[in-house]
Amino acid sequence: MYFDERIPLYLNLACRQVTRDRGDLKFLTGSSGTTVTCGGRENQETQVLKFGGSTIWIANNDDTDTLMMKAFLDKLGIDSLEALSSHVEDYAARLYPSRKARGETVAKANISDGTAVKVKLLAELQAEEMTSGKTVADIEIPDPKDLTTVTAVSNKTYKLSSSNAPPADGIVFVTGNYEGDKITGGDQHAEQKLLAALSKAPSTMTGAVRIIGCKSACSTCEAVLLGVRDRLKGKMIVSFQNQNVDNLRTDLSLGKKNTSTIRDLALDTYFPA
């Protein structure tokens, strides 16, 4: 797996586990007692936007999930892309200790947790994320993380209703609603929230930005992503990186999700031609 894809995947699965544990971080610390405010709901989709080597914006379909991820990283004292990348590298495998005792193959891990496509897909994705062809018993689980000496931080947030430019450094959590063309109501998808924030980015953000997710873009979001890419051509290179999950959707015969209930970003409002 491309390492960048592991970041939204880890955040998604870690906060899903914390939600199941009623806000307790015991999957990471090894014991109960360290908690965060647990307001997460679906943990269905996590997307990130990376710019340069030090900026990452994070969004979810549901803002309560986004704010829970903020609480999670704040508690861990993680306030930079470098620190987040190192944490994922060091501790992602702690999501799997319960499977280790049973000696399950990674490919079967978590599939029994539910029958919804999103759950099965994440299960297959985390299997690929770990390693292929090994049983969980073969995977080395890192030691618990000691948080007793960690100083909590407060990462930045950015609301789409703000008239200010979003921060162009560090970790930024993007929340709020974007204006849509064809659907005035409807669900809000994470990658389009990131694009709405990108439309207000400071002039210093030039070059290449990547939107990376733990799920493939639905047909509505893909059309918007391509539209933004074309309108920014010559000013900024916009790409959407989820090759691993795209391959998994193909392997699972899921195809691309088509939906008529997702609000599509108003391109003429955010990225006028």
N, C-alpha and C positions, 0 to 999 in steps of 0.2 A: 504494500500500500504506500502511496505517496504520503510522506510524513504529515504534510499539511492537512490531509484529510483526517488524520487521527485527532486533531484538536477539536473540531466540532463533534466528532464521534464520542470522544472521551467526555466532553462536557455534557452531551446528551445522555449518555449512559450513566455517568456518575450522578447527575442530578436526578435521574430517574430512580436510581438506587436510594439516594438520600430521601426522596419523596416516599418510597416504600418503607423506609426506616423512620418515618415521621420526623424528619429533620436531623437525625443523628448521623454523624460522620464515621460511624464505626467500621464501615467497609475500608476506610482509609487509615484510621487510628488503631484499629484492632480491638477497641473496647468502647462501651457506651459512655455517654456523658458529654461529649462535645457536639453541640448542636448549632444549627442555623435556622432562621425563620423559613419555614417550609410552606411556600405558597404556590408551588408548581402544580400544574394541572396535567397537560397532555404529554409534555416532553416529546412531542411528535416530530418536530423538525428544528434543527439548529443549523444556522448558516453563519459564516464569518466572512468579513472582507479584510484582506491583507493588502497593505500598501507599504512599500519599502521594507526595511528590516526591523522596524520597531513599532508599527501601528497595526492594531487589529480591532475591528468593530465586530460586535457579537449581537445577533438578533434571533428571536424565535417567532414562530407563528403567534404564540400567545405571550403577551408581555409579562404575565406572572412567572412564566418559565425563565424569561430573561432576567427578571429581578432576583429570582432565586439563584441563578448562576452568578450574579453579581455578589450576592451574600456569600456564596460558596467560595469564590475566589478572594473576596475581602477577608474572610475568616482565615484563609490559608496564607495571607500576606503576599499574594501574587498580584503585582501591578505592572508587569511588563511582558511583552511578547516573549522575550528570552526566558524569563522565569516560568511562564506558562508552558512553553515548549519543553523545558527541562523537566517540569513536573509531570507532564504527559509521558515523556520518555521513561521516567523513573517509576511511575506509580500506576500506569494504565492496567498492568496485570493484576492489581489488587481487586479488580472487579470480578475476578474469577476464582477466589479461594474455595467457595462452596462447591464448585464443580470438581475441584482437585481431589477431594476426598472420594468422590464417586467414580473418578477415573473416566469420565465421559470424554468422548472425542469432542474437540472444539466445534466441529461442524454440527454437532447436535445440541450444543449448549444454547439454552434459552428458547429454543423453538417451542417447547411445551408451555412457555409462559403465556401464550395467547395465540389466537388464530388470525388476528387482524394482519393485513399485509404489512403494515408499518412495523409490527413486532417481529414478524418473520424476517423481514428485510434487515432490520437492525441486528437480529441474531446472526444472520449469515455474514453481515458486514463485520461484526465484531469477531467472528470466526476467522475471517480473512485478515483482519487487523492484527490478530495475535500471531498466528503462524499456521501453516498448512501441514496436514498429515501427521500431527502429533496429538496425543491425548493431553487432557488438561493436567494429568499427573506428571507429564514431562515438562510442563511450564514452570519456571522458577518464579514463585510469588515473592515480591519484594517485602522487606520488613515493614511493619507499620510506620506511619509517619508520626513523628513526635511534634505535637503542636504547642507544647507547654512553653517553648521559648519563642514562638512565632508572634510577631507584632501584626495585628490586623491593619488593613489598609482600607481606603475608600476609593474604589475605582470610579471613573467618570461615567456619567449617563448623558444621553442626548435624546431629547424628545423631538419628534418630527414637526411638532407645532412651533418649535423655536424659530425665531427670526435670525438667530446667530449661526455662524458656521460651526459644524461639528469639530471637536478636537482632532487634530491630525497627528497625535502621538499617543503612545501607551495603549491601554485596554479601554475601550469605550463600549458601553451597552446602549443599543439603540431601541427606543420604544416609541409607541404612538401609532397613529393611523395615517396612511397616505391617501391622496385623492385619486379616484379612479375614473376611467373613461366610460366603459360600458356598464359597469355595475356600481351603483352608489352604495349598496350595502355589501354583503358578502364577506367572506373570510379574507384576512390579510396574511400574505405569505412573507416569510422572513427575508428572502433574497430581495423582494421588492422594497421592503423597508430599508434595506441597506442601500439600494439604488436611490431611493428618495433622499436619504442622508447624503449620498454622494453628489447629488445635484446641488447641494449647498456647501460643498467642500471648499476650503480655502484655495486660493490660486497656487499655493505651494504644492498642492497635490497634483502632480503631473507624472506622466510616465505610465507605468503599468499597475493596475489593481486586479486582484483576483478574488472572486467570490467562490467560497469553498463550502460544501455542505455534506451532511450525512444522509441526504436523500437527493434523488434526481429532481431536477426542476420539472414541474408539471407543464403541460402544453401552454398554459397561459403565461407562466413565469418565463418559460423559454422564449416565447415571442417578445416579451418585454426586454429580457436580457439582450437579445439580438438587436432589438430596436435601439436600446441605449448604446450598445457597442457601435452601431453604425453612425449614430448621431455624434458620438465623441471621437470618431475616427480623425486622426490628425492632431488631436489634443491629448487623448488618453487612451491607453490600450486596456480594454475591459475583457476579462475572460472568466469563464465559469468552470471550475475544476472539480469534477466528481467522477473521474474515469472509473474508479473502482466500483462505486455504487452503480454506475451505468452498466458496467459489465455484469454485476450481480443481478440487476433487474432483467437483463437479457437471459442469464442463466436460469432464472426462476420463471421465465416466460411471463413476466409481468408487463413488459412493454412500458411505454410512457403513459403516465396518468393524465387523462384528459378530464377537465372539469369546467363547468359553466358557472360555478359558484364563487370563484376566486376573483377578487377585485384586481383589475389590471391597471397598472400605474399610468396616469395621464401624462404621456410623453410630452405633449405640447406644453404642459404646465411646468414640468420639471426639467425637461431637456428640449427647449424650443429649437426648431431647425434654423 
